[in-house]
Amino acid sequence: MNEIKKSILINCPVSKAFQFHSDTNNLKKITPDSIKVKILRMDLPLKEGSEIGLEIKQFGFLKNKWQIRLTAFIQNSLITDTQISGPFKSWVHDHIFDEAEGKTKMTDRIRYELPFGVLGNIADKILVNKMIEKQFEFRHKITKKLLES
């Protein structure tokens, strides 16, 4: 299982950052323009057990349907989404929110595995890991900008 962990300090209350991430419609705001996200289904209000269906389009032609379930939802602290079906063999994404000196320390921890065994491992080393890293760097930058404005 591969792991990526990224944190950023945002000058806003934890409750504001958590609320922003609890609104799945904000996913479009923090996704790079090269990736198109369409929400197909969403159980509201979001809580542990809620399911979300997404259609992700990358590179102008590659479409993936992604079904995730919230396997943890602790108000102002943690949201964990786990892939039920989609492009990965497995995917678990923790959105962690901590108070740090009156600010929010927001951490994304992604644990994932690609399908296709050895070929998936090679694709991960060459391309996928870097793409995920860049996507979350972008997300953090935009989230910080939106929440601090």
N, C-alpha and C positions, 0 to 999 in steps of 0.2 A: 504494500500500500504506500503510495506517495503522499507526502504532506507538504503543504504550503501554509505559512503563517505570516500574516502581515498585520501590523498595528499602526494606528495614527491617533494623535491627540487632537481633539476638536474642542474649540472654545464654545461649548454649549452644555446645558444640563443633560445628564444621561437620559432623562425622560423624553427630551426632544429628539435625541438621536435614535432611541428605541422606537418612538412613534413613527419617525420617518421610515425606518426599515420595516415596520409592521404594515406599512401601506405598500403592497406589492406593485401598485401603479407607479411608484417611484423607481422601480427597476429600470424602466425605460429611460429615465433621466440620468441614471448613473452607468448606463451601458454605452460603450463606444459606438460611434456612428456606423462602423463597419459590421456591427452585429444588430440584427433586427429582432426584437422580442415582441411576441404577440401572446397575450394572456387568453387562453382558451377556456379555462375554468378556474374558479377560486371559491373555496369554502370560506364564507365570512360569518361571523367575525373570526379572524385568525386566532387559532388556539392549538394546543397539542392535538394532533390527529387530523388537522385540516389538510386538505389536498389541493394542490395547484397544478394545473396543466398549462404548459407553455409550448409555443412553437418558436424555435430559434433558427434564424437564417444567417449564415455566414458566407463570406466570399462571393456574395451575390447569387449563389445557386444551391448551396448545401443547406437542406432543411432537416431539422431534427425535432421530433416531439419529445417533450420531457415531462414526466409526471413525478412530482415530489410530494412528500408528506412531511409535515412538521412533527418531528419526533421529540422536540423539547420546545417549550414556550414559557419562559419565566419572565414575567413583567419586569421591564427595565434592567434585565440581566442577560438573557440568553434566548436566541432563536436557533434551532438546529433544523436544517432541511436535509432530508435523506431521499435519494433517488429511488423511486419505485420502478420506473422504466425510463430508458433514455440512452444517450450515446455512450455512457460509461458502464464498465462492468460493475463498479460501485462508486458512490459519491456521497459524502457526508460533509456538510458545510455548517460550522458553528459561527454564528454572529454573536460576539461576546462584548458586553458593555460594562465598563467599570468606571467608577468615579475616581478622578486623579486630580487633586488640588483644585477642585471646583470646575474641572473640565471633564470631558468624556474621553476615556481611552477605549477606542473601538478596535476590536481584533477580529479578523477573519481567519479561521482555521479550516482549511480544506483538506480532506483525506479522500483520495480517489485512486481508482485503478482502471486502466483502459482494457478493453477487450482485445482479443487476438494474440494473447500470450507474448511471445518474444517479439513479434512484429509491433504489438502495442507498446512494449517497453522501448523499442527503438524509436517509434514515433514520439513517445513521451520525451525522451532525451533530446531529440532533434527539434521538436516543434511544440508539442502540447504544453509542457511545463512552462515554457517561456510565454506562450499565449495566455495562460491562466495568470501568471505573474503580472504581465502587462495589463490585463483586464482589471485585476484587483488594484494595481497602482492607480489606474484611471478612476476606478470607483471611489477610492479613498480621496483622491484629489478633488473630484467633483462633489462628493458628499461633504467634505470639509468646506468647500466654497459655498455650497447651498446652505449649510447649517450655520455658518458664521456670518452670512450676509443679512 
